């Protein structure tokens, strides 16, 4: 019995040390916690990005790269992204290259989705590809970006950096099709990126046709306080001071509940009631902030019995119809506002 107790104590010691040191590490090295938030180091080794078919994409698509924006550190990242054509659309000459795809985009009259993914992994992840395929079959051109530090994009992620990356992709698309209907779609962490991007675009009177937020949150503070990883620490009286404040001071804020108040295009929110990563109550708080500001926003909630959790809402059969109805409404509103 004594041997068992001794073994249990020694085996528990590393966990006890981690439990004690983790908040202190975040306090002393806030960029350490940024790595845990972005999880860009969680990736597939030796991933192939050029062959979209290999990953299950059944529409014609192209892997290509654009230059990102240099921020205070002066580094200009190379951003990897995919352009997936609407299902059935193909180049006449069979050549799939950036020049051909840009020509197709300019000449085709179908709308565009700029997709901004959540943390960890990259544009080749299975649930993301499932969504690209659905959107492609709905008749959208899909642009799927890997922010700096994700996938084969170079650099290190920061909040300012990944928002700048999303703006680079938006501007790239808008330069090719200035007046085409365009939808920005963010998932999980990507909802924070999308909300800030569209908020800034709205203030410049350049907002997209519409915004879709899938499994969103209201602000980073509440995300951390409700995330499973923080469960062992959040009851500590100094948790906010040691963990959350250093993150905010390091530039990781993601205040979507404040940003969303400035968005002028219609907003559609999808959230599953059984989301175990970002509780639906945070999505509802975000919607409440938008409603109080008089924004045009709609929440679609999915019952726990459907088991969509955090990243499988796109599997709901009604999603394409909901999105198209919302998008058509958004286009009609945009047309009315046009001079």
N, C-alpha and C positions, 0 to 999 in steps of 0.2 A: 504493500500500500504506500509506504514511504517513497519507494522508488517511483511509483506512478505519479505521486504528488510532485516529486523533484523534477521529473520529466515534463510535467505539465507547466510548472513554473518556468523552467528554462525555455520551453518552446513558446511560452507566452511573452517572454522578455523582449524579443524583437518588436512585437506588436505594441508593447507598452512604450518602448523607446520611440517608435514611430508616432504613436498617439501624442507623446509629450513634445516631440521635436517638430512635427509637421507644421503646427501653427506658428512656431517660432521661426522656422525656415521661410514661411510666407512673409512674415513681418520683416525679417532681415533682407530677404531676397524676393521682392514682389514679382520679379520677372519669372521666378520659378513657378509661381502660381499661374502666371499667364500661360506658361507652357502647358500646365495641367488643364487650363480652360480651353485653349485652342486645340490641344491634342494633335497637332499637325505631325508629330513624330510617330503617331499611330498610322502606319501605312503598309501597303503590300510591297514586299521586296521585289525588285526586278520587274516592275510592272510595265506592260506594253501599252502605250497610249495611242499609237498610230492606227492600229487595226480595230475599228469600232465594232466590226462584225464579230470579232473574237470575244467581245464582252456581251454579245447578245443584242446589239442594236440592229434592227431589221430594216431601217431606212438608210438611205445614202447619207454619209456623214464625213466630216473632215476634222482631223486633229491639226491644229495650227497654233501659232504663238504671236503675241503682241507684246510691245514694251509697256511696262507699267509706269507709274508716276514716281519720281524720286521725291522723298520727303526730307525731313531735317537731316537724316544721316547721309543724304546725297546718293544713296544706292537706288538704282533703277532696275527693278526686277523684270525677268522675262516670265510672262504669264502664259500657261498652257490652257487651252480651251477647245471645246468641240462645237462644231456647227452641224446640227442634225436637221436634215431637210424634212418637210412634210412628207408623210408616207406616200410612196408611189412617184414622187418627183425625182427625176434623174437628169444629169447633164446629157445633152444631145450627143456630144462626141465621146462620152464615156470617161473623160478625164476628170478626176476629182482633185482639184488643187485650189488654192486660195483665190486665185484670179477667177476661175470658173464659178466657184461658189458665191463670190461677191456679185458676179454678173447675174447669176440665177436669182439671188436675193433682190437685186435692184429691179429685175424684170418681172418677178412674181409679185402678185398682189396680196399674198396671204400674210397674216400677222406674225408677230415675233414674241417669244418668251425669253427673257434673260433670267436664268435660274441660278440662285445663290444658295449653296449647300451649307449644312451645319458643320460642326467640328468633327475632326478625325477622318481619316482616309481621303478619298479624292473623287473625281468625276466618274470613275469607273465602278463605283460601288453599286451593288445589285439593286437596292431599293431606289436609288437615283435613276438608274438606267430604266427601271420599270416605269418611272414617271416620264422620262424623255419619250419612251415609246408611246405612251398614252397621248401625250401632247402632240407628237408627230402625227399620230392617227387622227387627231382632232383638227389637223390642218395648220399647225404652227411650225415655224422655224424655231428651233431650240438652240440657244447659246448657253453652254454649261461651262462655267469658269472654275479653275482652281486658283484660290487666292495665293499670294506670296507665301512660300513655305509649305504649301500643300501639293501633293502629287509631284509633278516634275517642274512646278513653278519655283523659281529661285527666290531667295530672300528669307526674312523672318517675319511672321505675322504680328501685327499690332492692330488695335482697333482702327486707328487712322489709316493704316496701310491697307487693310482688307476692304475698307470702304472706298479708298482711292482706287483699288483694283476694280471694284464693281463699277465705279464711275468710268474707268477707262473702257470697259467692255460696253457700257451703255453708250458712251460717246462714239465708239467705233461703229456700233450698229446704227446710231442716229445719223452719222455722217453718210452712211450708205443709203438709208431710207428715212429722210427727215420727217415725213408726214405719215408713215405707216403706223397703224395701231400696234401698240407694244405693251406687253404685260411683264411686270417684274414679279417674280415668285421667289420667296424666301422660305427656308425650312429651318426650324430650331435656331441655332446661333445665326443662321442666315437671315432670320427675320429681323434680328437686331441690325444687321448690315443693310438689309432692304429698307427698313423703316428710316434709318438715318439717310441713306441714299435718296430715297424719294422725298423725304422732308427737305433736303437741300435742293433737290431739283424743283420742288414746288415753290420754294422761295425765289428761284431764278425764273419761274414761269416756264419750266421745261419738263413738267411732270409727265410720266407715262400715262397711257390710257387707264391703267388700273394696277392695283397691287394685291397680291395674294400672300397671306401669311399663314403658313402651315406649322402648327405646334409652336406658337409664339410665347414670349414672356413679356412682362412689363418692364422690369429693370434687372440689372445684374445682381444687385443686393438680394432681391427676393429669390432669384435663381439659385444663388449659392446657399441661402438659408433653407431652401427646399430640396436641394439636390441630395440624392442618396449618399454621395461621398462625404458630405458634411455632417451626416447624422451623428457620428461619435463625438463631434466637437461643438455643435451649435448651442448646446446648453451652457457652455462655459461663459462666465460673465464678461470675459475679455475677448470673446470670439470676434466681435465686430471690429474692435480696435486692432487686433493682431492680424486678421485675415482680410476683411473687406476694405477697410480704409486704405491699407497699402496698395491694394489693387486699383482703387479709384485714383489715388495720388500718382500711380504709374501710368495713368491714361486709359485704363480699361473701365469704361463706365456703362455703355449701352443702355441709356435711359430711353427706351422705346416709348414709355408712357408720356414723356415730354415731347419727344420728336413727332409722335403721331398726330399731335394737336395741330401741326403746321402742314399736314398733307392735304392737298386739295383734290386728289383723284379718289374715286371710289375704292373701298378696301373690303376684301373678302377674307374672313378668318376661318380656318379649319382647325378643330381641336378634338382629340379623342378623350372621352371621360376617363379612360383607363391609362392615360399617358403616365408612365412611371418615371420619366426623366424631367419633364416640365409639367407640373400639375395643371389641370385645366383652369384652376382658380387664378393662376397667373395670366392665362390667356383672357379670362373674363375681366380681370383688372385692367388689362390693356384696352379691351373693347370699351369698358366703362370710361376710361380716360378720353378716348376718342369721341364717345357719345356726348360727354359733358362739354367737349369743345365744338360740338355741332358737326362732326365729321360724318361722311356717308360711309357707314360701316355695317357689315352683316356677319354674324357668327353662326357657323354651322357646327353643331356638336354631334359626335358619334358615340352611341351607347357602348358601355363596357362589354356587353354581350358579343359585340362584333370583333373584339380583340385586335384593334388596329394599333394600340399602344402609341409609341412615339413616332414611328416612321412608316406606317403602312396605310395611312388614310387614302392614298391614291388607289388602293384596291377596292374601295367602295364603288359599286357599279354606277351610283348616281353622280359621282364626282364630275365626269365630263359634261353632263347636262347642266349641273349647277354652275360650272365654270363658264360654259358658253352663254348661258342666260345672263350671268353677271357681266360677262365681257361685252355682250351686245348692248346691254343697258349702259355700260360705261362708255362705249363708243358713241351712243346716241347723245349722252350728256356732253361728251367732248365736242361733238359736232355743233351742238347748240351754243357752246361757249365760243366757238371759232368765229372770228370777224367775217 
